[in-house]
Amino acid sequence: MSGIRFVTGLALTATLAGGWAAKSAMLPAGTADADKFLFDRGTESAKDRKWLNAREYFRNLVDNYPQSPYRPDAKLALGDTYIGEHTTESLLLAANEFREFLTFYPTHQRADYAQLQLARSFTEQMLAPERDQSSTKDAIKEIEIFLQRFPNSLLMPEARQLERQARDRLSEAGYRVGFFYFRLKYYPGAI
């Protein structure tokens, strides 16, 4: 039994040491403002579309510097890197990051941006009109929340554009279902 504890303790120590080594490897020795350094490096990586590197810097800042003034912006930037990657998995992770931001910072000055990006993460997942429209409905729901919570936002034109795009997709889906049943001469389904 003591051998199992020893091996478990050794594995735990190696894991913690590995995590500390990864964190310290990102920061040069003697860095005074580590949080600013991480945010700046993450921003540079994001501008170069190096999404994974940017996420490492932003995640390090978010996880290890809870009192940093850069933390909210790093949380938003994390979501943006996922949207920039533009895969289904990354869009789901982006939605999670923006939801967490809105949970932790509901009155932050950039909460409107987070809500809009949450809606965008769903509009990017919208499928063709013939396919499942769950993401389209989720996008419309998040856009409606944006319109209710932030009526005076400078991002309103963008929100209206996303709303129009999502509603058009949902309308097209409804039309195609109706047309399909009309061609089959099943008129109750077409109606």
MODELLER restraints for C-alpha pairs under 7 A, 6 or more apart:
rsr = mdl.restraints
at = mdl.atoms
rsr.add(forms.Gaussian(group=physical.xy_distance, feature=features.Distance(at['CA:35:A'], at['CA:61:A']), mean=5.88, stdev=0.5))
rsr.add(forms.Gaussian(group=physical.xy_distance, feature=features.Distance(at['CA:35:A'], at['CA:65:A']), mean=6.75, stdev=0.5))
rsr.add(forms.Gaussian(group=physical.xy_distance, feature=features.Distance(at['CA:35:A'], at['CA:68:A']), mean=6.61, stdev=0.5))
rsr.add(forms.Gaussian(group=physical.xy_distance, feature=features.Distance(at['CA:35:A'], at['CA:70:A']), mean=6.95, stdev=0.5))
rsr.add(forms.Gaussian(group=physical.xy_distance, feature=features.Distance(at['CA:36:A'], at['CA:70:A']), mean=6.99, stdev=0.5))
rsr.add(forms.Gaussian(group=physical.xy_distance, feature=features.Distance(at['CA:38:A'], at['CA:57:A']), mean=5.25, stdev=0.5))
rsr.add(forms.Gaussian(group=physical.xy_distance, feature=features.Distance(at['CA:38:A'], at['CA:58:A']), mean=6.68, stdev=0.5))
rsr.add(forms.Gaussian(group=physical.xy_distance, feature=features.Distance(at['CA:38:A'], at['CA:61:A']), mean=6.26, stdev=0.5))
rsr.add(forms.Gaussian(group=physical.xy_distance, feature=features.Distance(at['CA:39:A'], at['CA:57:A']), mean=6.70, stdev=0.5))
rsr.add(forms.Gaussian(group=physical.xy_distance, feature=features.Distance(at['CA:39:A'], at['CA:58:A']), mean=6.25, stdev=0.5))
rsr.add(forms.Gaussian(group=physical.xy_distance, feature=features.Distance(at['CA:39:A'], at['CA:70:A']), mean=6.88, stdev=0.5))
rsr.add(forms.Gaussian(group=physical.xy_distance, feature=features.Distance(at['CA:39:A'], at['CA:74:A']), mean=6.59, stdev=0.5))
rsr.add(forms.Gaussian(group=physical.xy_distance, feature=features.Distance(at['CA:41:A'], at['CA:57:A']), mean=6.71, stdev=0.5))
rsr.add(forms.Gaussian(group=physical.xy_distance, feature=features.Distance(at['CA:42:A'], at['CA:54:A']), mean=4.17, stdev=0.5))
rsr.add(forms.Gaussian(group=physical.xy_distance, feature=features.Distance(at['CA:42:A'], at['CA:55:A']), mean=6.87, stdev=0.5))
rsr.add(forms.Gaussian(group=physical.xy_distance, feature=features.Distance(at['CA:42:A'], at['CA:57:A']), mean=4.99, stdev=0.5))
rsr.add(forms.Gaussian(group=physical.xy_distance, feature=features.Distance(at['CA:42:A'], at['CA:58:A']), mean=5.79, stdev=0.5))
rsr.add(forms.Gaussian(group=physical.xy_distance, feature=features.Distance(at['CA:43:A'], at['CA:54:A']), mean=6.67, stdev=0.5))
rsr.add(forms.Gaussian(group=physical.xy_distance, feature=features.Distance(at['CA:45:A'], at['CA:51:A']), mean=6.87, stdev=0.5))
rsr.add(forms.Gaussian(group=physical.xy_distance, feature=features.Distance(at['CA:45:A'], at['CA:53:A']), mean=6.20, stdev=0.5))
rsr.add(forms.Gaussian(group=physical.xy_distance, feature=features.Distance(at['CA:45:A'], at['CA:54:A']), mean=4.90, stdev=0.5))
rsr.add(forms.Gaussian(group=physical.xy_distance, feature=features.Distance(at['CA:46:A'], at['CA:54:A']), mean=5.33, stdev=0.5))
rsr.add(forms.Gaussian(group=physical.xy_distance, feature=features.Distance(at['CA:46:A'], at['CA:81:A']), mean=6.72, stdev=0.5))
rsr.add(forms.Gaussian(group=physical.xy_distance, feature=features.Distance(at['CA:51:A'], at['CA:81:A']), mean=5.41, stdev=0.5))
rsr.add(forms.Gaussian(group=physical.xy_distance, feature=features.Distance(at['CA:51:A'], at['CA:85:A']), mean=6.78, stdev=0.5))
rsr.add(forms.Gaussian(group=physical.xy_distance, feature=features.Distance(at['CA:55:A'], at['CA:78:A']), mean=5.77, stdev=0.5))
rsr.add(forms.Gaussian(group=physical.xy_distance, feature=features.Distance(at['CA:55:A'], at['CA:81:A']), mean=6.72, stdev=0.5))
rsr.add(forms.Gaussian(group=physical.xy_distance, feature=features.Distance(at['CA:58:A'], at['CA:74:A']), mean=5.23, stdev=0.5))
rsr.add(forms.Gaussian(group=physical.xy_distance, feature=features.Distance(at['CA:58:A'], at['CA:78:A']), mean=6.16, stdev=0.5))
rsr.add(forms.Gaussian(group=physical.xy_distance, feature=features.Distance(at['CA:61:A'], at['CA:71:A']), mean=6.53, stdev=0.5))
rsr.add(forms.Gaussian(group=physical.xy_distance, feature=features.Distance(at['CA:62:A'], at['CA:71:A']), mean=5.39, stdev=0.5))
rsr.add(forms.Gaussian(group=physical.xy_distance, feature=features.Distance(at['CA:62:A'], at['CA:74:A']), mean=6.52, stdev=0.5))
rsr.add(forms.Gaussian(group=physical.xy_distance, feature=features.Distance(at['CA:62:A'], at['CA:75:A']), mean=6.48, stdev=0.5))
rsr.add(forms.Gaussian(group=physical.xy_distance, feature=features.Distance(at['CA:75:A'], at['CA:97:A']), mean=6.88, stdev=0.5))
rsr.add(forms.Gaussian(group=physical.xy_distance, feature=features.Distance(at['CA:75:A'], at['CA:101:A']), mean=6.59, stdev=0.5))
rsr.add(forms.Gaussian(group=physical.xy_distance, feature=features.Distance(at['CA:76:A'], at['CA:98:A']), mean=6.67, stdev=0.5))
rsr.add(forms.Gaussian(group=physical.xy_distance, feature=features.Distance(at['CA:76:A'], at['CA:114:A']), mean=6.81, stdev=0.5))
rsr.add(forms.Gaussian(group=physical.xy_distance, feature=features.Distance(at['CA:78:A'], at['CA:97:A']), mean=6.96, stdev=0.5))
rsr.add(forms.Gaussian(group=physical.xy_distance, feature=features.Distance(at['CA:79:A'], at['CA:94:A']), mean=4.37, stdev=0.5))
rsr.add(forms.Gaussian(group=physical.xy_distance, feature=features.Distance(at['CA:79:A'], at['CA:97:A']), mean=5.25, stdev=0.5))
rsr.add(forms.Gaussian(group=physical.xy_distance, feature=features.Distance(at['CA:79:A'], at['CA:98:A']), mean=6.13, stdev=0.5))
rsr.add(forms.Gaussian(group=physical.xy_distance, feature=features.Distance(at['CA:80:A'], at['CA:94:A']), mean=6.90, stdev=0.5))
rsr.add(forms.Gaussian(group=physical.xy_distance, feature=features.Distance(at['CA:82:A'], at['CA:90:A']), mean=4.83, stdev=0.5))
rsr.add(forms.Gaussian(group=physical.xy_distance, feature=features.Distance(at['CA:82:A'], at['CA:91:A']), mean=6.02, stdev=0.5))
rsr.add(forms.Gaussian(group=physical.xy_distance, feature=features.Distance(at['CA:82:A'], at['CA:93:A']), mean=6.57, stdev=0.5))
rsr.add(forms.Gaussian(group=physical.xy_distance, feature=features.Distance(at['CA:82:A'], at['CA:94:A']), mean=5.12, stdev=0.5))
rsr.add(forms.Gaussian(group=physical.xy_distance, feature=features.Distance(at['CA:83:A'], at['CA:90:A']), mean=6.45, stdev=0.5))
rsr.add(forms.Gaussian(group=physical.xy_distance, feature=features.Distance(at['CA:83:A'], at['CA:91:A']), mean=5.50, stdev=0.5))
rsr.add(forms.Gaussian(group=physical.xy_distance, feature=features.Distance(at['CA:83:A'], at['CA:94:A']), mean=5.97, stdev=0.5))
rsr.add(forms.Gaussian(group=physical.xy_distance, feature=features.Distance(at['CA:83:A'], at['CA:121:A']), mean=6.59, stdev=0.5))
rsr.add(forms.Gaussian(group=physical.xy_distance, feature=features.Distance(at['CA:88:A'], at['CA:125:A']), mean=6.69, stdev=0.5))
rsr.add(forms.Gaussian(group=physical.xy_distance, feature=features.Distance(at['CA:91:A'], at['CA:121:A']), mean=5.41, stdev=0.5))
rsr.add(forms.Gaussian(group=physical.xy_distance, feature=features.Distance(at['CA:94:A'], at['CA:121:A']), mean=6.55, stdev=0.5))
rsr.add(forms.Gaussian(group=physical.xy_distance, feature=features.Distance(at['CA:95:A'], at['CA:118:A']), mean=5.19, stdev=0.5))
rsr.add(forms.Gaussian(group=physical.xy_distance, feature=features.Distance(at['CA:95:A'], at['CA:121:A']), mean=5.85, stdev=0.5))
rsr.add(forms.Gaussian(group=physical.xy_distance, feature=features.Distance(at['CA:98:A'], at['CA:114:A']), mean=5.45, stdev=0.5))
rsr.add(forms.Gaussian(group=physical.xy_distance, feature=features.Distance(at['CA:98:A'], at['CA:118:A']), mean=5.68, stdev=0.5))
rsr.add(forms.Gaussian(group=physical.xy_distance, feature=features.Distance(at['CA:102:A'], at['CA:111:A']), mean=6.33, stdev=0.5))
rsr.add(forms.Gaussian(group=physical.xy_distance, feature=features.Distance(at['CA:102:A'], at['CA:114:A']), mean=6.84, stdev=0.5))
rsr.add(forms.Gaussian(group=physical.xy_distance, feature=features.Distance(at['CA:112:A'], at['CA:146:A']), mean=6.85, stdev=0.5))
rsr.add(forms.Gaussian(group=physical.xy_distance, feature=features.Distance(at['CA:112:A'], at['CA:150:A']), mean=6.30, stdev=0.5))
rsr.add(forms.Gaussian(group=physical.xy_distance, feature=features.Distance(at['CA:112:A'], at['CA:153:A']), mean=6.93, stdev=0.5))
rsr.add(forms.Gaussian(group=physical.xy_distance, feature=features.Distance(at['CA:115:A'], at['CA:146:A']), mean=5.97, stdev=0.5))
rsr.add(forms.Gaussian(group=physical.xy_distance, feature=features.Distance(at['CA:116:A'], at['CA:143:A']), mean=6.85, stdev=0.5))
rsr.add(forms.Gaussian(group=physical.xy_distance, feature=features.Distance(at['CA:116:A'], at['CA:146:A']), mean=6.54, stdev=0.5))
rsr.add(forms.Gaussian(group=physical.xy_distance, feature=features.Distance(at['CA:116:A'], at['CA:159:A']), mean=6.60, stdev=0.5))
rsr.add(forms.Gaussian(group=physical.xy_distance, feature=features.Distance(at['CA:118:A'], at['CA:142:A']), mean=6.97, stdev=0.5))
rsr.add(forms.Gaussian(group=physical.xy_distance, feature=features.Distance(at['CA:119:A'], at['CA:139:A']), mean=4.91, stdev=0.5))
rsr.add(forms.Gaussian(group=physical.xy_distance, feature=features.Distance(at['CA:119:A'], at['CA:142:A']), mean=5.08, stdev=0.5))
rsr.add(forms.Gaussian(group=physical.xy_distance, feature=features.Distance(at['CA:119:A'], at['CA:143:A']), mean=5.70, stdev=0.5))
rsr.add(forms.Gaussian(group=physical.xy_distance, feature=features.Distance(at['CA:122:A'], at['CA:135:A']), mean=5.43, stdev=0.5))
rsr.add(forms.Gaussian(group=physical.xy_distance, feature=features.Distance(at['CA:122:A'], at['CA:136:A']), mean=6.73, stdev=0.5))
rsr.add(forms.Gaussian(group=physical.xy_distance, feature=features.Distance(at['CA:122:A'], at['CA:138:A']), mean=6.44, stdev=0.5))
rsr.add(forms.Gaussian(group=physical.xy_distance, feature=features.Distance(at['CA:122:A'], at['CA:139:A']), mean=4.93, stdev=0.5))
rsr.add(forms.Gaussian(group=physical.xy_distance, feature=features.Distance(at['CA:123:A'], at['CA:135:A']), mean=6.87, stdev=0.5))
rsr.add(forms.Gaussian(group=physical.xy_distance, feature=features.Distance(at['CA:123:A'], at['CA:136:A']), mean=6.27, stdev=0.5))
rsr.add(forms.Gaussian(group=physical.xy_distance, feature=features.Distance(at['CA:123:A'], at['CA:139:A']), mean=5.58, stdev=0.5))
rsr.add(forms.Gaussian(group=physical.xy_distance, feature=features.Distance(at['CA:123:A'], at['CA:166:A']), mean=6.69, stdev=0.5))
rsr.add(forms.Gaussian(group=physical.xy_distance, feature=features.Distance(at['CA:125:A'], at['CA:135:A']), mean=6.04, stdev=0.5))
rsr.add(forms.Gaussian(group=physical.xy_distance, feature=features.Distance(at['CA:126:A'], at['CA:133:A']), mean=6.80, stdev=0.5))
rsr.add(forms.Gaussian(group=physical.xy_distance, feature=features.Distance(at['CA:126:A'], at['CA:135:A']), mean=5.29, stdev=0.5))
rsr.add(forms.Gaussian(group=physical.xy_distance, feature=features.Distance(at['CA:126:A'], at['CA:136:A']), mean=5.33, stdev=0.5))
rsr.add(forms.Gaussian(group=physical.xy_distance, feature=features.Distance(at['CA:127:A'], at['CA:133:A']), mean=6.62, stdev=0.5))
rsr.add(forms.Gaussian(group=physical.xy_distance, feature=features.Distance(at['CA:129:A'], at['CA:169:A']), mean=6.08, stdev=0.5))
rsr.add(forms.Gaussian(group=physical.xy_distance, feature=features.Distance(at['CA:129:A'], at['CA:172:A']), mean=5.89, stdev=0.5))
rsr.add(forms.Gaussian(group=physical.xy_distance, feature=features.Distance(at['CA:129:A'], at['CA:173:A']), mean=4.25, stdev=0.5))
rsr.add(forms.Gaussian(group=physical.xy_distance, feature=features.Distance(at['CA:130:A'], at['CA:173:A']), mean=5.96, stdev=0.5))
rsr.add(forms.Gaussian(group=physical.xy_distance, feature=features.Distance(at['CA:133:A'], at['CA:170:A']), mean=6.93, stdev=0.5))
rsr.add(forms.Gaussian(group=physical.xy_distance, feature=features.Distance(at['CA:136:A'], at['CA:166:A']), mean=5.71, stdev=0.5))
rsr.add(forms.Gaussian(group=physical.xy_distance, feature=features.Distance(at['CA:136:A'], at['CA:170:A']), mean=6.72, stdev=0.5))
rsr.add(forms.Gaussian(group=physical.xy_distance, feature=features.Distance(at['CA:139:A'], at['CA:166:A']), mean=6.86, stdev=0.5))
rsr.add(forms.Gaussian(group=physical.xy_distance, feature=features.Distance(at['CA:140:A'], at['CA:163:A']), mean=6.23, stdev=0.5))
rsr.add(forms.Gaussian(group=physical.xy_distance, feature=features.Distance(at['CA:140:A'], at['CA:166:A']), mean=6.36, stdev=0.5))
rsr.add(forms.Gaussian(group=physical.xy_distance, feature=features.Distance(at['CA:143:A'], at['CA:159:A']), mean=6.54, stdev=0.5))
rsr.add(forms.Gaussian(group=physical.xy_distance, feature=features.Distance(at['CA:143:A'], at['CA:163:A']), mean=6.36, stdev=0.5))
rsr.add(forms.Gaussian(group=physical.xy_distance, feature=features.Distance(at['CA:178:A'], at['CA:189:A']), mean=6.69, stdev=0.5))
rsr.add(forms.Gaussian(group=physical.xy_distance, feature=features.Distance(at['CA:178:A'], at['CA:190:A']), mean=4.06, stdev=0.5))
rsr.add(forms.Gaussian(group=physical.xy_distance, feature=features.Distance(at['CA:178:A'], at['CA:191:A']), mean=6.54, stdev=0.5))
rsr.add(forms.Gaussian(group=physical.xy_distance, feature=features.Distance(at['CA:179:A'], at['CA:190:A']), mean=6.35, stdev=0.5))
rsr.add(forms.Gaussian(group=physical.xy_distance, feature=features.Distance(at['CA:181:A'], at['CA:187:A']), mean=6.60, stdev=0.5))
rsr.add(forms.Gaussian(group=physical.xy_distance, feature=features.Distance(at['CA:181:A'], at['CA:189:A']), mean=5.68, stdev=0.5))
rsr.add(forms.Gaussian(group=physical.xy_distance, feature=features.Distance(at['CA:181:A'], at['CA:190:A']), mean=4.80, stdev=0.5))
rsr.add(forms.Gaussian(group=physical.xy_distance, feature=features.Distance(at['CA:182:A'], at['CA:190:A']), mean=5.11, stdev=0.5))
